[in-house]
Amino acid sequence: MSLYPIELFYEAIQKEEYFQIGTFKKPIGKDGRLVAYFVAHNPAELAKLPALFVAIDGEKVPYTIKNITVTERKTIIQLSLIQSKTEAYALRNLPLFLPVVLQPKWQQAMLPYSLVGAVVEDIALGSLGSIQAIYRMRDQYMMGVDHPKKELLIPYSAPFLINVNTAAKKVTVALPEGYLEAML
């Protein structure tokens, strides 16, 4: 039985209100299961999720969850529509979202995922865009910023971060000389 009603997920689609909770990592096994990384790791709540959203080409695509296995070391998710390792491989490294109405329950350890939608400004260059996704690559978080030319990846760590104002949803960075040109 699900801890959260599926109607919350339908409402999120109508209102387009989501928050990022984690990222898929790699497929595991032949049956389409995926290893997932969640910042807020509450096994009781994770195990009772009926669905989640996966960001594919900027759109939040809903997937119902067939099975979640939570261990001390990893979380393995099997989605209803994904039945092979090849299909699961297409979801590798994609961000995971839940309806924003669930955010207070998942808020505890959500930083930096709570910054999705925040404006990113460089101290020298000014506004760079807003954060569309947070990616976790090994032990490093990367902010996916929707720069006018293309997605700009900025590490969520020193020396790049100058100030993070979660209340105002604003992140101030100091990009090294030539970083923006190299990324575009």
N, C-alpha and C positions, 0 to 999 in steps of 0.2 A: 504494500500500500504506500502511496506517495505522501510525503509530508506536506507538499505544496500542491494545491489544485491546478490542474492543467489550464483552467480559465485564466490564471495569471499570465500564462505564456501567450494565450490568444490576445489578451489585452495589450501586452507589450508589442505585438506585431501591429495592432491597430494604431497605437500611440507612438510607435518607434522609440521606445524608452528602454534602454539597456545599460548594463554596466559590465565591465570586463572582470572575470574572476580567475582566468588562467589561460593556458595554452595547451593544445595537443602537442605531444612530442613525436613519438615514432610508433608505427604499427608493431604489434606483438602477436605472434602466432599466425595461423593461416585463415582464421575465421573472421578477420576484420576488427579485432580488438585493438584499441589504441592506449598508449600510456599518456596520461594527462598530468599536467602540473597545475595545482591550485595554490594560490597564496593563502587563502583562508582554508585551512585543512581541518575541518570538523567532520570526522568520519560519519557521525550519525546523520548530519544534514546532507552530506554528499551521497550517501547510500540511498536516500529517499527522494532524489531529484527525478521527476518524470521526464524532463526534457532539458535541452539547453540549446543555445544559438551558437553557430559557428560563422565567423566573418569570412565570407568568400567573395572576393572581388568587391569589397566595400559594402556588401549586403549581409544582413544577419539572417542566416538560413536556419530554421528550426529543425532539430532532430530529436526524436523520441529515444529514450534510453532503454535498451533491452536489459542491460546488466551493468552494475558498478561493483568492482572489487577494490576495497580499500585495505592496503597493508601498511605497515610501518614505513616502508621504503617507497612505495609508489601506488598510484591510483590507475586502475585499468578499466576502461569504459568500452562497452559494446553497444553500438547504435543499431536501431532496428533496421535501417535501410542499408547499412554497410555490412556486406557478407564475405568479403575477401580481403586479403592483404593488399591487393592492387587498389581496390576502392578506398581502403583505409589510408594508403600512402598519399592519396590526393589531399587528405586533411592534415598531413604532417605540418607542424609549426604554425597552424592557424589559431588565432585567438578565440577564446570561449567567452560567452556572455550569458547573463541571466536577466530576467525582467527587473527593472529599476525598483519596483515595489518590494522586492526581496533584499534590497541593498542594506537596510539597517541590520538585518540578521547576519550578513556576511561582511560587514564593515570592519571588524576588528583589525585584521592584518592586511587590509586591501591596498595600502600604499605600495607601489605607485599606480595600481590599476584604477584607483578612484580618480586619477587625473585625466582619464579619457574625456576629451572635450575641452580640456584646458588650453588656453592660448599660450604659445611659446614665443618669447621675445629674446633676441640677442642684444647684449649691452651695446654693441656697435652697429649692428645691422637693422635693429628694430624688429617688427613683427615677422615671424617666419611661417605662421599658420597655427592650426590647432592639432592637438594630439588625437589621432584616429584610433590608435591601438598601442598597446605596450607588449613588446616581445621579450621573452626570456631566452637568452642564448647562453647555455651553460650556466655560469654564475653571474651573468651580466644582464641587466635590463636595458632595453633599447626603446626609445620613444619613436613611434611612427608618426611623423608630422606631415600634414597635407599641404606641402609647399605648392605654390602655383605651377611649377614646372613638373614635379614628380614627388613621390613620397621620399621624405628626408629622414634618415635614421640618425638619431642622436643618442649617445650613451647616457643613461640615467645614473651618473656617478661624477665624482670629482675627476678632473678639473672642469668638466663641462657645466655642471650645475652651479649656479650662483645663489638662487633663491627659489623656494617652492612655497607658494601661497595657496594652500588647499581651499581656504574659504573663498578667495577671489577667483579660484581656478586659473592661476597664472604661474607659469614657470619661466624663470629668467635664466638664460644660459650665456656662456662665453665660448663661442666657437673659435678654435685655433685658426690662425691666418691660413686661408686657402681651403679650409674644410668644406665650406658651402660649394665652392666651385668644383672640388673633387667629387662630392656626392652627387652633383647634378650633371 
